[in-house]
Amino acid sequence: MHWVFLVLAGLAEVAFAFCLGKAKLATGSASVGWYAGFAGCAALSFYLLNLSLAQLPLGTAYAVWTGIGAVGTAVLGVLVFGDPLTGARLFFLATLIGSVLGLKAVSP
């Protein structure tokens, strides 16, 4: 169950990064909702990360959490925000995914 909390924490990290990106593009009062979404998703992400730490090593949990967030945010950047997708970027995203999976494989 702690791995489920960790994956959900990583997805909430992606959500808070998405909200931050949308807030940057919004104007006026529309940005307030995106910033509120950012705060809520960030709080949820940290709460779920904390729950996962009851059974998972800190170093592993933190690396997996940030890895999910980094890969998810990079994918959203390409799909939603028009970030460039280059061969080098794909290569490093693949190595990051491999590292996250490797940490999962060698952790309790």
Buried (B, 14 or more C-beta within 10 A) or exposed (E): EBBEBBBBBBBBBBBBBBBBBBBEEBEEEEBEEBBEBBEBBBEBBBBBBEBBBEBBEEEBBBBBBBBBBBBBBBBBBBEEEEBEEEEEBEEBBEEBBEEBEEBBEEBE
